[in-house]
Amino acid sequence: MIHLQSILSLIINEISFDNSSTLIIWQSFQIFSIYLLWHIAKNKSDGKEQILWFLLVILAPIIGYMIYLFNNRLSPKKLG
């Protein structure tokens, strides 16, 4: 999991986000990854549930950033 975080941090740093959105994405990824590790250690669940949580960790920041972009694109300041 640590290797995945370092790879994703390199990818996120290479993409030209503004600083606040990069920070939000990275912090949400870290929070979800910590929760994922805690959940797996606590429950020792089957592989299917672990894959589901892993996808949630990967997709949540991406979906959050897409919502962020969508909201900024439609904001009254940009349209006016």
JOMOBEL-V507922 format. One record per run of one state. SS is the DSSP state (~ for helix, > for strand, _ for the rest). FROM is the first residue (numbers start at 0). LEN is the number of residues. If there is no record, write none. Layout:
SS&FROM&LEN + SS&FROM&LEN
This chain:
_&0&1 + ~&1&13 + _&14&4 + ~&18&25 + _&43&3 + ~&46&27 + _&73&2 + ~&75&4 + _&79&1
